[in-house]
């Protein structure tokens, strides 16, 4: 085993009081929704145990509310709620007694989706649904007592510790920041008064749980918010927490209402760990860092340069529960890397859907999608090596089926080969690396550059045929669609079409936004350079002004193209993009001067440009290039030919449904089918 030599910091133990952590990797807190399903105990246990078996050293659960106003479905404030948690902790400790599991205590404060939400002052969050009720003295005492009671019950439930979250715009953090704490009593005003609430919570919790219960406090080390905490406030709070008995400080970055992305794929890996490193020099207790640390070499580098003592890898544990073991065993190329897309995790969380993972559809469905040996073993043909075909082929082969994967192209990937070309989406290279390796590991027979037809498949002796041929760009019925000004988005992204200086993009879905990003981008991708990222989002890591942001309009590099992004719908352009990332794409393009127009009826393309009606009025867009992003259609020709020959086949991915390119749906369909055949 050479991995521990490669990752000596990751695989070193850490003693914290009576506790010994087996390695430096923490599965960070994620809100999955599993706590609210009917069979919560079994599903939560299976979810965590998979990660325990995968080698993680410490687990922090999703947020558990200490009070009925806490704003999350899961609550621990009554003894009757203990058994659910005990089932989970017993399962984790049975799987590996050396693994520590800590419960996160979360009160969402003004972000709670209830008119009964509470806060230090009646200040509505930009993303909150209600104006919170201002807590009086009795209410504050009730909240403090609730935190202590919750921690005590967590100990009774078998947890090794608790994490109190004091960041992100949740209840505790709103006491700390002046803009959300406008009180003039002993709980507000001066900095000493504003930090009184978190310190009193910690003091009471420590009394309730005793000295040997692992106590973590998640601090907002950089709010990414104008009017947020100043650096000296962050330091003084951390020191005061240490004095009150906190064992570990976990650093968090940004409030949810911040206009700075912190966990999306456009964010560079380990972009914020330098802030943790600066705070670590001020304290004597261990620090946890987080955000966009998705591979073992990134974690090792963070630890080696002294930025932290522990690394939180939350969503990477959704993507690959075996990440830590693979790193230990030198199998890094087999890691299914988190690409930071947010589509099945955070987007689901904020729309109250069950969390999962785009690249791993089994995440949070461990009891539903079960990997069993194939009985009987079948010969299976898969046509199309895009996301759906790759997921099906590798999983079916892992079960023991004999799988042959065909694709007419000379490389695997399908639409992912377009996605990886978009600045800010470089992580898609990792998913393709993973699938290439899985093809080898599980013995899939790969035949690239091979165009198959129904007769070939019929004569191939296959027991099952899976059609994953993806999509074809839709060609709108528009006069002038064959004009030289009109080009397909596929050709633009692939670099096969020339794009002029004045451009109209027909279609403002995800593809339209990707194309606009590509053709307006200039210089180094911010996702690959922390300094560029900081400039583009107005972050000042060097001076750490209040909240960490400059307050000056960020400088976004752009070329000299004049771009108009348009759509038929009269709704806000980009409204249908992902809940947690769509705003970043809209804001980036606005800063580059991209014009966004809705309510467009396309009339014709000619030498003069693109003729339209905008809200019923004729408008000519004088452009050099019209990029057509008018949707796509399922590529089902082969499926139809097989059906005509009386041969049954399965459709997955875009070949099944192509309303919008959706890798999440494609991989989920393929995964479910691979478990069934």
PEQUI-V88206 format. One record per residue. N is the residue number from 1. RES is the residue in one small letter. OMEGA is omega in whole degrees, -180 to 180 (NA if undefined). NEAR is the number of other ideal C-beta (glycine too) atoms within 8 Angstrom. D_FIRST is the distance of its C-alpha to the first C-alpha in Angstrom with 2 decimals. Layout:
# PEQUI-V88206
<<N | RES | OMEGA | NEAR | D_FIRST> <N | RES | OMEGA | NEAR | D_FIRST>>
This chain:
# PEQUI-V88206
<<1 | x | -180 | 6 | 0.00> <2 | x | -176 | 6 | 3.81> <3 | x | 178 | 12 | 5.76> <4 | x | 175 | 9 | 7.17> <5 | x | 179 | 6 | 8.34> <6 | x | -176 | 10 | 9.87> <7 | x | -176 | 14 | 11.29> <8 | x | 180 | 9 | 12.16> <9 | x | 180 | 9 | 15.43> <10 | x | -173 | 14 | 14.44> <11 | x | 172 | 10 | 12.21> <12 | x | 179 | 8 | 14.78> <13 | x | 177 | 7 | 17.32> <14 | x | 178 | 10 | 20.98> <15 | x | 175 | 7 | 24.00> <16 | x | -175 | 10 | 27.15> <17 | x | 180 | 8 | 29.94> <18 | x | -175 | 3 | 29.15> <19 | x | 175 | 10 | 26.26> <20 | x | 179 | 8 | 22.59> <21 | x | -172 | 13 | 20.53> <22 | x | 174 | 7 | 16.92> <23 | x | -172 | 12 | 15.90> <24 | x | -179 | 15 | 18.14> <25 | x | 176 | 15 | 18.48> <26 | x | 168 | 14 | 21.83> <27 | x | -175 | 12 | 23.19> <28 | x | -176 | 10 | 26.54> <29 | x | 174 | 12 | 29.91> <30 | x | 178 | 11 | 31.22> <31 | x | -172 | 9 | 34.56> <32 | x | -174 | 11 | 34.07> <33 | x | 180 | 14 | 37.37> <34 | x | -179 | 13 | 35.76> <35 | x | -173 | 12 | 37.63> <36 | x | -179 | 7 | 40.89> <37 | x | -176 | 9 | 40.39> <38 | x | -179 | 3 | 42.16> <39 | x | -173 | 7 | 39.03> <40 | x | -175 | 11 | 37.29> <41 | x | -178 | 10 | 35.76> <42 | x | -176 | 9 | 33.95> <43 | x | 176 | 13 | 32.85> <44 | x | 180 | 13 | 31.64> <45 | x | -180 | 12 | 29.70> <46 | x | 180 | 10 | 28.04> <47 | x | -179 | 13 | 27.28> <48 | x | -178 | 14 | 25.63> <49 | x | 176 | 11 | 23.82> <50 | x | -180 | 10 | 22.12> <51 | x | 175 | 12 | 20.64> <52 | x | 179 | 12 | 19.82> <53 | x | 179 | 11 | 17.88> <54 | x | 170 | 13 | 16.14> <55 | x | -179 | 12 | 14.67> <56 | x | -177 | 15 | 17.41> <57 | x | -176 | 13 | 18.41> <58 | x | 179 | 13 | 22.13> <59 | x | 168 | 14 | 24.69> <60 | x | -175 | 14 | 28.12> <61 | x | 168 | 12 | 30.53> <62 | x | -175 | 12 | 33.10> <63 | x | 177 | 13 | 36.31> <64 | x | -176 | 17 | 38.54> <65 | x | 178 | 18 | 42.16> <66 | x | -171 | 14 | 43.82> <67 | x | -177 | 12 | 47.30> <68 | x | 177 | 7 | 49.20> <69 | x | -171 | 11 | 49.69> <70 | x | 171 | 12 | 45.95> <71 | x | 172 | 12 | 45.76> <72 | x | -175 | 12 | 42.68> <73 | x | -178 | 6 | 42.98> <74 | x | -178 | 10 | 40.84> <75 | x | 173 | 12 | 42.61> <76 | x | 179 | 15 | 42.22> <77 | x | -179 | 12 | 45.53> <78 | x | 177 | 6 | 46.85> <79 | x | -180 | 6 | 45.68> <80 | x | -179 | 5 | 46.11> <81 | x | -178 | 11 | 43.18> <82 | x | -174 | 11 | 40.71> <83 | x | 178 | 8 | 39.86> <84 | x | -178 | 11 | 38.15> <85 | x | 179 | 16 | 35.77> <86 | x | 178 | 10 | 35.31> <87 | x | -178 | 12 | 34.23> <88 | x | -177 | 14 | 31.44> <89 | x | 177 | 12 | 30.26> <90 | x | -179 | 9 | 30.40> <91 | x | 180 | 11 | 28.26> <92 | x | -178 | 15 | 25.60> <93 | x | 176 | 11 | 25.57> <94 | x | 180 | 6 | 25.63> <95 | x | 177 | 9 | 22.51> <96 | x | -179 | 8 | 20.65> <97 | x | -179 | 5 | 22.85> <98 | x | -180 | 6 | 20.63> <99 | x | 178 | 14 | 21.27> <100 | x | 175 | 11 | 24.41> <101 | x | -178 | 15 | 26.92> <102 | x | -180 | 15 | 29.77> <103 | x | 176 | 15 | 32.86> <104 | x | 176 | 15 | 34.27> <105 | x | -173 | 16 | 38.01> <106 | x | 167 | 12 | 39.71> <107 | x | -172 | 16 | 43.40> <108 | x | 176 | 14 | 44.02> <109 | x | -177 | 16 | 47.47> <110 | x | 179 | 17 | 49.46> <111 | x | 179 | 13 | 46.88> <112 | x | -180 | 14 | 47.59> <113 | x | 179 | 6 | 49.26> <114 | x | 177 | 8 | 52.20> <115 | x | 178 | 4 | 55.60> <116 | x | -179 | 8 | 54.87> <117 | x | -174 | 18 | 52.12> <118 | x | 179 | 14 | 52.49> <119 | x | 178 | 15 | 51.91> <120 | x | 179 | 14 | 53.37> <121 | x | -178 | 12 | 55.84> <122 | x | -179 | 8 | 57.10> <123 | x | -178 | 12 | 55.20> <124 | x | 174 | 9 | 53.93> <125 | x | 176 | 11 | 50.52> <126 | x | -178 | 5 | 50.61> <127 | x | 179 | 7 | 48.40> <128 | x | -179 | 11 | 49.84> <129 | x | -173 | 4 | 52.29> <130 | x | 168 | 10 | 54.64> <131 | x | -176 | 6 | 56.18> <132 | x | 175 | 15 | 54.68> <133 | x | 179 | 8 | 56.94> <134 | x | 179 | 9 | 57.19> <135 | x | 171 | 9 | 56.13> <136 | x | -178 | 6 | 58.80> <137 | x | -180 | 6 | 58.21> <138 | x | 179 | 6 | 58.08> <139 | x | 177 | 9 | 55.63> <140 | x | 178 | 12 | 53.31> <141 | x | 179 | 8 | 53.47> <142 | x | 180 | 9 | 52.71> <143 | x | 179 | 15 | 49.57> <144 | x | 179 | 12 | 48.32> <145 | x | -180 | 9 | 48.99> <146 | x | 177 | 12 | 47.19> <147 | x | -179 | 15 | 43.95> <148 | x | 179 | 13 | 44.19> <149 | x | 180 | 11 | 45.04> <150 | x | 179 | 16 | 42.16> <151 | x | 178 | 16 | 39.64> <152 | x | 178 | 10 | 41.25> <153 | x | 177 | 15 | 41.02> <154 | x | 177 | 15 | 37.34> <155 | x | 179 | 10 | 36.73> <156 | x | -179 | 8 | 38.77> <157 | x | 175 | 12 | 36.73> <158 | x | 177 | 8 | 33.54> <159 | x | 177 | 12 | 31.94> <160 | x | -179 | 8 | 30.05> <161 | x | 179 | 13 | 31.72> <162 | x | 171 | 17 | 33.57> <163 | x | 174 | 14 | 33.54> <164 | x | -177 | 17 | 37.03> <165 | x | -177 | 14 | 37.30> <166 | x | -173 | 12 | 39.82> <167 | x | 166 | 13 | 39.43> <168 | x | -177 | 10 | 40.00> <169 | x | 175 | 14 | 43.74> <170 | x | -168 | 14 | 43.44> <171 | x | -175 | 12 | 45.87> <172 | x | -177 | 15 | 44.53> <173 | x | 179 | 16 | 44.10> <174 | x | 172 | 16 | 47.65> <175 | x | -172 | 16 | 48.98> <176 | x | -171 | 14 | 47.29> <177 | x | -175 | 14 | 48.66> <178 | x | -176 | 7 | 52.36> <179 | x | 179 | 7 | 52.90> <180 | x | 176 | 15 | 51.96> <181 | x | -177 | 14 | 53.30> <182 | x | -179 | 10 | 56.99> <183 | x | 177 | 10 | 58.05> <184 | x | 179 | 5 | 60.43> <185 | x | -175 | 8 | 59.86> <186 | x | 178 | 5 | 57.35> <187 | x | -179 | 12 | 54.50> <188 | x | -180 | 13 | 55.16> <189 | x | -179 | 7 | 56.57> <190 | x | 178 | 5 | 54.97> <191 | x | 179 | 7 | 51.23> <192 | x | 178 | 6 | 51.44> <193 | x | -177 | 12 | 53.07> <194 | x | 179 | 15 | 50.72> <195 | x | 179 | 14 | 47.63> <196 | x | -176 | 11 | 49.46> <197 | x | 179 | 13 | 48.34> <198 | x | -180 | 15 | 44.53> <199 | x | 179 | 11 | 44.92> <200 | x | 175 | 9 | 47.16> <201 | x | -179 | 14 | 44.77> <202 | x | -179 | 15 | 41.93> <203 | x | -178 | 10 | 44.36> <204 | x | 179 | 12 | 45.51> <205 | x | -179 | 14 | 42.07> <206 | x | 176 | 12 | 40.86> <207 | x | -176 | 7 | 43.97> <208 | x | -172 | 10 | 43.42> <209 | x | -179 | 12 | 39.81> <210 | x | -171 | 7 | 39.76> <211 | x | -173 | 6 | 37.56> <212 | x | 177 | 5 | 34.29> <213 | x | -176 | 11 | 33.92> <214 | x | -176 | 13 | 31.42> <215 | x | -179 | 16 | 33.68> <216 | x | 174 | 16 | 32.56> <217 | x | 179 | 14 | 35.14> <218 | x | -175 | 13 | 34.63> <219 | x | 175 | 14 | 36.77> <220 | x | -177 | 17 | 37.98> <221 | x | 176 | 11 | 36.81> <222 | x | -173 | 14 | 38.54> <223 | x | -172 | 14 | 40.92> <224 | x | -171 | 15 | 41.38> <225 | x | 175 | 13 | 44.94> <226 | x | -177 | 7 | 48.20> <227 | x | 179 | 8 | 49.57> <228 | x | -177 | 14 | 46.21> <229 | x | 171 | 12 | 44.99> <230 | x | -176 | 8 | 45.46> <231 | x | -179 | 7 | 42.66> <232 | x | 176 | 6 | 44.50> <233 | x | 177 | 11 | 44.86> <234 | x | -178 | 14 | 41.13> <235 | x | -178 | 10 | 40.48> <236 | x | 176 | 10 | 43.30> <237 | x | -179 | 13 | 42.27> <238 | x | 179 | 13 | 38.67> <239 | x | 179 | 10 | 40.02> <240 | x | 177 | 10 | 42.51> <241 | x | 177 | 14 | 39.90> <242 | x | -179 | 11 | 37.84> <243 | x | -180 | 6 | 41.06> <244 | x | 174 | 10 | 41.73> <245 | x | 174 | 9 | 38.52> <246 | x | -178 | 12 | 35.97> <247 | x | -175 | 11 | 32.44> <248 | x | 171 | 15 | 30.69> <249 | x | 176 | 16 | 32.21> <250 | x | -177 | 13 | 30.87> <251 | x | 179 | 16 | 32.21> <252 | x | -177 | 12 | 33.77> <253 | x | 174 | 13 | 35.44> <254 | x | 166 | 13 | 38.72> <255 | x | -179 | 13 | 41.25> <256 | x | -179 | 9 | 41.44> <257 | x | 179 | 8 | 44.77> <258 | x | 175 | 10 | 43.48> <259 | x | 176 | 6 | 44.14> <260 | x | 176 | 10 | 40.76> <261 | x | -179 | 9 | 37.80> <262 | x | -178 | 13 | 34.63> <263 | x | 178 | 10 | 32.25> <264 | x | -176 | 12 | 33.40> <265 | x | 179 | 13 | 31.64> <266 | x | -179 | 12 | 34.11> <267 | x | 179 | 14 | 32.61> <268 | x | 176 | 11 | 30.12> <269 | x | 177 | 9 | 26.60> <270 | x | -174 | 13 | 26.55> <271 | x | -170 | 11 | 30.25> <272 | x | -173 | 15 | 31.30> <273 | x | 178 | 13 | 28.65> <274 | x | 179 | 8 | 30.78> <275 | x | 175 | 14 | 33.36> <276 | x | 180 | 15 | 31.00> <277 | x | 178 | 13 | 30.10> <278 | x | 180 | 9 | 33.82> <279 | x | -179 | 15 | 34.44> <280 | x | 180 | 12 | 31.54> <281 | x | -177 | 6 | 33.48> <282 | x | -171 | 8 | 36.38> <283 | x | 177 | 11 | 34.75> <284 | x | 177 | 3 | 33.05> <285 | x | -178 | 9 | 31.29> <286 | x | 177 | 10 | 28.02> <287 | x | 175 | 15 | 28.39> <288 | x | 172 | 16 | 26.81> <289 | x | -172 | 17 | 27.08> <290 | x | 172 | 14 | 27.13> <291 | x | 175 | 12 | 28.41> <292 | x | 170 | 12 | 26.81> <293 | x | -167 | 16 | 23.25> <294 | x | 179 | 14 | 21.63> <295 | x | -175 | 12 | 18.23> <296 | x | 179 | 14 | 15.23> <297 | x | 177 | 9 | 16.14> <298 | x | 178 | 11 | 19.63> <299 | x | -180 | 15 | 18.73> <300 | x | -180 | 13 | 16.76> <301 | x | 179 | 9 | 19.80> <302 | x | -179 | 14 | 22.20> <303 | x | -177 | 14 | 20.70> <304 | x | -179 | 7 | 20.28> <305 | x | 173 | 7 | 23.94> <306 | x | 179 | 7 | 25.13> <307 | x | -178 | 12 | 26.54> <308 | x | 174 | 15 | 25.36> <309 | x | -178 | 10 | 23.53> <310 | x | -179 | 15 | 22.41> <311 | x | 176 | 15 | 22.11> <312 | x | 176 | 13 | 23.91> <313 | x | -175 | 15 | 22.69> <314 | x | -176 | 11 | 25.42> <315 | x | 172 | 13 | 26.19> <316 | x | 177 | 13 | 22.66> <317 | x | 169 | 14 | 22.13> <318 | x | -176 | 14 | 25.09> <319 | x | -179 | 15 | 23.75> <320 | x | 180 | 13 | 20.33> <321 | x | -178 | 9 | 19.80> <322 | x | -175 | 10 | 16.11> <323 | x | -174 | 17 | 15.47> <324 | x | 178 | 13 | 13.36> <325 | x | 180 | 10 | 11.02> <326 | x | 177 | 12 | 10.82> <327 | x | -179 | 15 | 10.07> <328 | x | -175 | 12 | 7.25> <329 | x | 178 | 8 | 5.72> <330 | x | -179 | 9 | 7.03> <331 | x | -177 | 8 | 10.23> <332 | x | -179 | 10 | 12.69> <333 | x | 177 | 7 | 15.25> <334 | x | -180 | 10 | 15.61> <335 | x | 175 | 14 | 16.77> <336 | x | -167 | 9 | 20.48> <337 | x | 170 | 15 | 21.59> <338 | x | -178 | 12 | 24.58> <339 | x | 176 | 14 | 27.29> <340 | x | -175 | 13 | 29.61> <341 | x | 179 | 11 | 32.44> <342 | x | -167 | 12 | 33.70> <343 | x | -178 | 9 | 35.48> <344 | x | 180 | 12 | 34.26> <345 | x | -175 | 13 | 33.17> <346 | x | 177 | 9 | 35.53> <347 | x | 177 | 13 | 38.33> <348 | x | -178 | 12 | 38.29> <349 | x | -175 | 13 | 38.20> <350 | x | 172 | 8 | 41.20> <351 | x | 175 | 7 | 43.13> <352 | x | 171 | 5 | 42.43> <353 | x | 177 | 7 | 40.44> <354 | x | -180 | 10 | 37.35> <355 | x | 169 | 16 | 34.24> <356 | x | -178 | 14 | 31.73> <357 | x | -179 | 14 | 29.73> <358 | x | -175 | 11 | 30.84> <359 | x | 178 | 11 | 27.53> <360 | x | -176 | 11 | 26.71> <361 | x | 178 | 13 | 29.94> <362 | x | -178 | 8 | 28.43> <363 | x | -179 | 14 | 27.98> <364 | x | 175 | 13 | 30.48> <365 | x | -174 | 10 | 31.59> <366 | x | 180 | 12 | 28.91> <367 | x | -179 | 8 | 31.70> <368 | x | -180 | 5 | 33.69> <369 | x | -172 | 10 | 31.30> <370 | x | 179 | 7 | 29.35> <371 | x | 178 | 8 | 26.95> <372 | x | 177 | 7 | 28.32> <373 | x | -178 | 5 | 28.04> <374 | x | 176 | 11 | 30.81> <375 | x | -4 | 5 | 33.93> <376 | x | 176 | 4 | 35.39> <377 | x | -175 | 7 | 33.12> <378 | x | 170 | 10 | 35.08> <379 | x | -173 | 11 | 35.37> <380 | x | 173 | 15 | 35.44> <381 | x | 176 | 14 | 36.59> <382 | x | -179 | 16 | 35.71> <383 | x | -179 | 14 | 37.82> <384 | x | -177 | 15 | 36.64> <385 | x | 170 | 16 | 33.19> <386 | x | -176 | 15 | 33.82> <387 | x | -179 | 14 | 32.11> <388 | x | -179 | 17 | 33.75> <389 | x | 178 | 19 | 33.14> <390 | x | -179 | 16 | 29.49> <391 | x | 180 | 15 | 28.89> <392 | x | -174 | 16 | 30.89> <393 | x | -175 | 14 | 29.45> <394 | x | 179 | 13 | 25.76> <395 | x | 178 | 13 | 26.43> <396 | x | 178 | 14 | 28.90> <397 | x | 177 | 13 | 26.58> <398 | x | 177 | 9 | 23.79> <399 | x | 178 | 12 | 26.46> <400 | x | 177 | 7 | 27.07> <401 | x | 176 | 12 | 30.05> <402 | x | -170 | 9 | 30.69> <403 | x | 171 | 13 | 31.05> <404 | x | -177 | 14 | 32.64> <405 | x | -179 | 14 | 32.75> <406 | x | 169 | 12 | 35.64> <407 | x | -179 | 14 | 36.57> <408 | x | -180 | 6 | 39.37> <409 | x | -179 | 11 | 37.53> <410 | x | 175 | 4 | 35.25> <411 | x | 177 | 6 | 32.31> <412 | x | 171 | 13 | 30.97> <413 | x | -179 | 13 | 31.73> <414 | x | -177 | 13 | 35.45> <415 | x | 177 | 13 | 36.70> <416 | x | 178 | 13 | 33.30> <417 | x | 171 | 11 | 33.95> <418 | x | -178 | 11 | 37.01> <419 | x | -175 | 10 | 35.42> <420 | x | 180 | 12 | 32.75> <421 | x | -177 | 10 | 35.67> <422 | x | 177 | 11 | 37.23> <423 | x | -176 | 10 | 36.67> <424 | x | 180 | 10 | 34.75> <425 | x | -178 | 14 | 32.99> <426 | x | -178 | 11 | 30.33> <427 | x | 179 | 14 | 27.61> <428 | x | 173 | 11 | 28.78> <429 | x | -178 | 8 | 26.84> <430 | x | -180 | 10 | 23.64> <431 | x | 178 | 14 | 25.02> <432 | x | 175 | 13 | 25.87> <433 | x | 179 | 10 | 22.44> <434 | x | -178 | 14 | 21.07> <435 | x | 176 | 13 | 23.73> <436 | x | -179 | 9 | 23.26> <437 | x | -180 | 10 | 19.64> <438 | x | 175 | 13 | 20.80> <439 | x | 179 | 14 | 23.51> <440 | x | -175 | 7 | 21.10> <441 | x | -174 | 7 | 18.67> <442 | x | 170 | 10 | 21.70> <443 | x | 174 | 6 | 23.86> <444 | x | 174 | 12 | 26.74> <445 | x | -175 | 8 | 29.30> <446 | x | 179 | 9 | 30.17> <447 | x | 177 | 9 | 33.62> <448 | x | -179 | 10 | 34.42> <449 | x | -175 | 7 | 37.84> <450 | x | 177 | 8 | 39.31> <451 | x | -176 | 4 | 42.30> <452 | x | 175 | 9 | 43.03> <453 | x | -175 | 8 | 46.25> <454 | x | -178 | 11 | 47.47> <455 | x | 179 | 7 | 48.58> <456 | x | -179 | 8 | 45.19> <457 | x | 180 | 16 | 43.52> <458 | x | -178 | 9 | 46.33> <459 | x | -173 | 6 | 45.95> <460 | x | 179 | 9 | 42.15> <461 | x | -179 | 4 | 42.09> <462 | x | 176 | 10 | 39.98> <463 | x | 179 | 5 | 40.15> <464 | x | 176 | 10 | 39.49> <465 | x | 180 | 14 | 39.98> <466 | x | -180 | 14 | 38.61> <467 | x | 180 | 15 | 40.34> <468 | x | -172 | 18 | 38.36> <469 | x | 171 | 12 | 40.50> <470 | x | -171 | 14 | 40.68> <471 | x | 168 | 12 | 43.72> <472 | x | 178 | 8 | 46.40> <473 | x | -179 | 12 | 47.93> <474 | x | 178 | 8 | 51.29> <475 | x | -176 | 7 | 54.25> <476 | x | 178 | 9 | 56.94> <477 | x | -173 | 4 | 60.54> <478 | x | 178 | 9 | 61.78> <479 | x | 179 | 6 | 64.48> <480 | x | -179 | 10 | 62.99> <481 | x | 177 | 11 | 59.41> <482 | x | 180 | 4 | 59.55> <483 | x | -180 | 10 | 60.76> <484 | x | 178 | 3 | 58.74> <485 | x | -174 | 13 | 58.01> <486 | x | 179 | 10 | 56.04> <487 | x | 179 | 13 | 52.36> <488 | x | 179 | 9 | 49.59> <489 | x | 180 | 14 | 46.68> <490 | x | -179 | 8 | 44.24> <491 | x | 178 | 9 | 45.78> <492 | x | -178 | 15 | 45.73> <493 | x | -179 | 12 | 42.04> <494 | x | -180 | 9 | 41.17> <495 | x | -177 | 6 | 43.32> <496 | x | -180 | 5 | 45.84> <497 | x | 176 | 9 | 48.80> <498 | x | 179 | 5 | 50.68> <499 | x | -178 | 11 | 51.25> <500 | x | -177 | 8 | 54.32> <501 | x | 179 | 7 | 55.02> <502 | x | -168 | 10 | 56.75> <503 | x | 168 | 16 | 54.76> <504 | x | 177 | 14 | 55.34> <505 | x | 179 | 15 | 52.50> <506 | x | 180 | 13 | 53.83> <507 | x | -175 | 13 | 51.63> <508 | x | 170 | 13 | 49.84> <509 | x | -180 | 12 | 47.10> <510 | x | -179 | 8 | 43.42> <511 | x | 179 | 10 | 43.81> <512 | x | 178 | 15 | 46.85> <513 | x | 177 | 15 | 45.08> <514 | x | 180 | 13 | 42.11> <515 | x | 179 | 14 | 44.61> <516 | x | 177 | 13 | 46.50> <517 | x | -177 | 14 | 43.35> <518 | x | -172 | 12 | 42.53> <519 | x | 176 | 13 | 46.03> <520 | x | -175 | 14 | 46.75> <521 | x | 176 | 11 | 43.49> <522 | x | 177 | 6 | 43.55> <523 | x | -177 | 5 | 41.02> <524 | x | 175 | 6 | 37.37> <525 | x | 179 | 10 | 36.03> <526 | x | 180 | 13 | 35.91> <527 | x | -177 | 14 | 32.66> <528 | x | -175 | 8 | 31.04> <529 | x | -176 | 10 | 32.85> <530 | x | -180 | 8 | 33.27> <531 | x | 178 | 6 | 36.52> <532 | x | 178 | 13 | 38.05> <533 | x | -179 | 15 | 37.09> <534 | x | 179 | 11 | 38.69> <535 | x | -176 | 9 | 41.86> <536 | x | -178 | 12 | 42.18> <537 | x | 172 | 12 | 42.00> <538 | x | 179 | 13 | 43.85> <539 | x | 177 | 12 | 41.10> <540 | x | 180 | 11 | 41.54> <541 | x | -173 | 9 | 38.28> <542 | x | -175 | 4 | 39.85> <543 | x | 179 | 4 | 42.96> <544 | x | 174 | 11 | 41.97> <545 | x | -179 | 10 | 45.49> <546 | x | -178 | 8 | 46.44> <547 | x | 178 | 12 | 44.12> <548 | x | -177 | 15 | 42.07> <549 | x | -173 | 14 | 44.25> <550 | x | -175 | 8 | 46.98> <551 | x | 178 | 6 | 49.59> <552 | x | 179 | 5 | 50.48> <553 | x | -176 | 5 | 50.26> <554 | x | 178 | 10 | 46.91> <555 | x | -178 | 6 | 47.05> <556 | x | 179 | 8 | 45.63> <557 | x | 178 | 8 | 45.51> <558 | x | 175 | 11 | 47.44> <559 | x | -173 | 7 | 49.20> <560 | x | 180 | 5 | 52.93> <561 | x | 172 | 11 | 52.87> <562 | x | -172 | 9 | 55.21> <563 | x | 173 | 15 | 53.50> <564 | x | 179 | 13 | 54.98> <565 | x | -172 | 15 | 52.79> <566 | x | 180 | 14 | 55.02> <567 | x | 177 | 12 | 55.12> <568 | x | -177 | 6 | 57.77> <569 | x | 179 | 6 | 57.19> <570 | x | -180 | 5 | 59.29> <571 | x | 179 | 6 | 56.53> <572 | x | 180 | 5 | 54.47> <573 | x | 180 | 12 | 52.38> <574 | x | -177 | 11 | 48.70> <575 | x | -177 | 7 | 49.52> <576 | x | 179 | 5 | 47.41> <577 | x | -177 | 11 | 44.16> <578 | x | -175 | 9 | 41.29> <579 | x | -173 | 8 | 42.37> <580 | x | -180 | 9 | 39.86> <581 | x | -176 | 15 | 39.56> <582 | x | -179 | 12 | 42.95> <583 | x | -180 | 7 | 44.65> <584 | x | 180 | 10 | 42.24> <585 | x | 179 | 12 | 43.11> <586 | x | -177 | 13 | 46.82> <587 | x | 179 | 9 | 46.84> <588 | x | -178 | 11 | 45.01> <589 | x | 177 | 15 | 47.49> <590 | x | 179 | 9 | 50.44> <591 | x | 177 | 10 | 49.46> <592 | x | 177 | 10 | 49.42> <593 | x | 178 | 9 | 52.91> <594 | x | 178 | 11 | 52.20> <595 | x | -179 | 8 | 55.24> <596 | x | -174 | 13 | 54.66> <597 | x | 176 | 11 | 57.50> <598 | x | 179 | 12 | 57.92> <599 | x | -175 | 9 | 60.73> <600 | x | 170 | 11 | 60.88> <601 | x | -177 | 8 | 62.68> <602 | x | -178 | 11 | 61.93> <603 | x | -179 | 8 | 65.07> <604 | x | 174 | 9 | 64.46> <605 | x | 177 | 13 | 62.79> <606 | x | -177 | 8 | 65.06> <607 | x | -178 | 5 | 65.67> <608 | x | -179 | 6 | 66.43> <609 | x | -178 | 13 | 63.09> <610 | x | 179 | 13 | 62.13> <611 | x | -176 | 13 | 65.12> <612 | x | 162 | 13 | 64.54> <613 | x | 177 | 10 | 66.21> <614 | x | -175 | 10 | 64.67> <615 | x | 175 | 6 | 66.04> <616 | x | -178 | 4 | 68.88> <617 | x | -179 | 6 | 69.80> <618 | x | 178 | 6 | 69.42> <619 | x | 175 | 8 | 66.84> <620 | x | 174 | 9 | 65.98> <621 | x | -179 | 10 | 62.61> <622 | x | -174 | 6 | 63.24> <623 | x | 176 | 13 | 59.85> <624 | x | -174 | 8 | 58.53> <625 | x | 172 | 12 | 55.75> <626 | x | 180 | 15 | 55.41> <627 | x | -174 | 15 | 51.84> <628 | x | 175 | 14 | 52.02> <629 | x | -171 | 13 | 49.52> <630 | x | 178 | 9 | 51.74> <631 | x | -177 | 11 | 49.20> <632 | x | -179 | 10 | 47.83> <633 | x | 178 | 9 | 48.63> <634 | x | 175 | 12 | 46.53> <635 | x | -172 | 12 | 45.99> <636 | x | -175 | 10 | 47.14> <637 | x | -179 | 7 | 49.05> <638 | x | 178 | 15 | 46.80> <639 | x | -180 | 12 | 46.78> <640 | x | 178 | 8 | 50.57> <641 | x | 178 | 10 | 50.94> <642 | x | 180 | 15 | 48.93> <643 | x | 179 | 10 | 51.04> <644 | x | 179 | 7 | 54.19> <645 | x | 179 | 9 | 53.06> <646 | x | -178 | 4 | 52.49> <647 | x | -179 | 10 | 48.69> <648 | x | 174 | 6 | 46.71> <649 | x | 179 | 12 | 43.79> <650 | x | 176 | 10 | 41.76> <651 | x | 175 | 11 | 41.94> <652 | x | 175 | 15 | 39.13> <653 | x | -177 | 16 | 38.70> <654 | x | 177 | 17 | 41.38> <655 | x | 178 | 17 | 43.06> <656 | x | -178 | 9 | 43.80> <657 | x | -173 | 7 | 44.80> <658 | x | -180 | 14 | 45.11> <659 | x | 176 | 5 | 47.16> <660 | x | 178 | 7 | 44.57> <661 | x | -173 | 10 | 41.20> <662 | x | -180 | 9 | 38.93> <663 | x | 179 | 11 | 35.26> <664 | x | 179 | 9 | 34.79> <665 | x | -178 | 9 | 37.36> <666 | x | -178 | 16 | 36.19> <667 | x | 177 | 14 | 32.58> <668 | x | 178 | 10 | 33.90> <669 | x | -178 | 12 | 36.39> <670 | x | 179 | 18 | 33.89> <671 | x | -180 | 14 | 31.42> <672 | x | 179 | 10 | 34.26> <673 | x | -179 | 12 | 35.52> <674 | x | 179 | 12 | 32.15> <675 | x | -175 | 12 | 32.00> <676 | x | -172 | 5 | 35.58> <677 | x | NA | 11 | 35.92>>
